[in-house]
Amino acid sequence: MKINYLSDVGLKRNSNQDYARIFKNKAGRTLAVLADGMGGHKAGDVASKMTVETIGATWEETEFDIPEKVAQWFIQEIQEINEEVYEKGQQDENYLGMGTTIVAVAIFDDSFTLAHVGDSRAYVVRGNRMLQLTEDHSLVNDLVKAGELSAEEAINHPRKNVLTRTVGMPGLVEVDVTNQHWLAGDYLLINSDGLTNMVSDEKILEILELDISLEEKVKKLVDEANNNGGRDNITVLLIHFGEEDEQ
């Protein structure tokens, strides 16, 4: 397994509210986490970094070596972090209303467990097929599912960024969790919407098929988003299974 990630401010924003990191637990298992923060000046930065670092620090103390207990762990941890982010927002007016998305992936011998809140995404790329593993927790996606908007209309909808679930919302946040098997040669792409709002699935597949290093593929994906306008922060975390682990 090889893994690489890159985060870029893009061309239109003054700060980068995305945050991503890789962690290892006591059993040597990898946790990859990406968050896309939101809120006023600096608040999104705080929410995303706080969320990633908190779950990462807790993961480092675990001894999970198989996926059976990880789903429930993800739900409990993210719900606790949700409460912490919300409380911090209530205690300081500079952080009021801050929140973040999260995609977290724990990787095992032949599978991975994925937890998700918000509209950051995870895809598995197998051959020339790109399958989205996450469902956007957004107003626009709800309208598409209800048949009130077409997928084409959703792409540039003015309320595209309105989320129905975030880390930092009041009450108990619902966490989507799934376990998936990986095959040698698969890519797992985790990204903030700054990538997929600017780069088509076809172009992503084209870049992943290039005969260049994983690091170069990640940079090329980010560059492509900027070449197309870079309207948001862009974060790409890319895992290639079946190769030697460089972490």
N, C-alpha and C positions, 0 to 999 in steps of 0.2 A: 504493500500500500504506500502510495505517495500522497502528500497533502501540501497545499499551498494556498495562501490567501493574500488579498490586497484590498485596501480601502482608500478611496479617493474622494476629495471634496466635490468633484465635478466642476462645471463651468459657471454655474449660476448662484451657488450658495456661498455664504461667507464663512461657514464653519461646517465641520463634518460631524454629524450626529449619529453616524453609524459606528459600530464597534464590533470587532470579532477577535476571538482568541482560540487557541488549542490548549487543552489540559490533559494530564495523565493521572489516573488514580493509582492506588497502591498495588493493584494487580497489573498495572501497565496498560490499561485500556484507555483509548483515546476518547475525549469528549471535544467536539467542535461546536462552537457557539457563535451565533451572529445576532445582532440586535440593531434595530433602526429606530432611533429615538425621535421623540416629538415633544413640542412645548415651546415656551418662550426662549429668550436669549439664554444660552447655556443649559437650559433645563433638559433638552433632549439629549445632550451630551452626558449629563449626569445620570439620566434614567438608563440609557443604553449601557454605559460602562458599569454602573452599579449592578445591573441585572446580570451581565456577563461575568463580572468578577465574583459576584456572590455565588452563583451556581457553580462556577469553576472551582472556587475555594472549597466548597462542600464536596464536589466530585473528587478532589484530590485526597480527601480523607476516607473515601469509600474503598471497599475491596471487591466491588462487583466484577466477576470474571465471566458471567453468563448473563443473558438478557432478562431472565425471568422476573426479577424484582425491580428492574429499572423503570418500567412504565409507571408504576405507582410512585416510585421515588420522584420521577419527573413531575408528576401532577402535584405532589405535596410541596416540592421545592419551589416550583413556579408560583403556586398559590401563596406561599409564604413570602416570596419576593414581591409579588403583586401588592400584598398588604404593606410591605416595607416601603416600596416606591410611592404608593398612595399616601402613606403617613408622612413621608418626607415632604411631599408636595403640599400637604396641609399645614406643616409646621413652618414653612418658609415661603413667603409670597413670591419669591423669585422662581420657585419651582412649582407653583400652583398649576395643576392640570397636566403636569408632565407625564409622559408614558413612553412605552417602547414596544416594538414587536420583539419576538424571539423565535429563532429556530435553533434547536439543540439536538445534536446527534451523538449517540454513544455507539462505538464501533466494536464488534465482536468477530469471532473467527470466520463466520459465514453469514452474518446478518448485522443489521444496525437498528437501533431504536431511535425514533424521531419524535420530538415534541415541538409543538408549534402554537403560537398565538400571534394574530395580526396578519399582515399581508406580505411579509418577507416569505420567500419561497424555497422549496427544495425540489429538485428534479433528479431522477435517475436517467442516465443516458446509456442505452444499450444498443450497440451497433449504430444504425441511423435513426433510432427512435428516441424521442425525448418525452418522458412521462412525468407530469407534475404530481408530486406526492402530497402536497399541501393544498388546502383550499383557503382562498383569501377570506379573512373575516372582515368584510367591508360592506358598506351600504350598496355599492354598485353590484357586487357579486350576488348579494341577496336579491336585488332587482332582476338580475339575469336568471337566477334560479327560479324566480317567481314568474318568469316569462314576460316581464314588463320592459326589459331591455334586451336587445340582441348583443351577442358577443362583440360585434363590430361597433355598436353604439357605445359599449362600455369602455372602449379603448381610450377615447378622449372625453369622457363624461366629466363635467365640471366638479362633480362631487366624488371623483375617483378616490381621493385620499381620505375620505371619511371612514374610519374604522369602527366596527361594532364590538371588537374585542381587543384589548391591549393589556400589557403588564403595567399596572398603575391605575387601573379603573377601580371604582368603589365596589365593595362586595367581593364575592367569590368568582374568580375568572375561570372559565371553562378552558381546559387544555386539551388539544387534539394530540393523541399519541398513537403511533403505529409502529409495528415491527416488520422489517422487510429483509429478505435474503438478497445478498449481492453475489454476482458472478464475476470471475476473473475477467478483466477488461472493462467492467462497468465504470462509469464516472458518476459521482454524486456531486451535483452542483447546488450550492446553497448561496442565495443572493438576496440583497435588498432590492426594492423595486426600481432603484435607479439603474439597474441593468436591464431588467425585462420590460420596462416602459420605453426603453430606447433601442433595444436590440431584438430582432426577431428570432424565433426558435430556429429558423433555417440558418441564420447567420451564426448563431451559437454552435449548432451542429457542425457547420463548415469549419469554424475555428478549432473545435475539439478534434476534428479529423486531421488537422495539420501535423506534419512530422516535425514538431518542435517540443521543447521541454514543457513540463507542467507549469512551471513558473512563467514561461513565455506565453502559454495559453491564457493564464489568468490575466497577465498584463494586457494581452491583445483584446480580451473581452472588455476590460475597463476602458482601454483606448477606443474601442468601437463605440461604447456608450457616449464617450466624450465627443467623438467624431460626429455623432448624430445629434449633438446639442447639449449633452451633459446637464440636463435640467435639475438633477438631484444628486445627492451623494451616491456613490457607487461602491458597493462592497461585493466581492466575489470570493467564495471559499470553495475550492475544488479538490475533490478526493478521487484518486484513481486506484481502483482495487486490483490486487493481483501482482503488484510490484513490491520491491523491497521497501520497507518502511524507513523513511528518512528522518522521521521525527525523533 
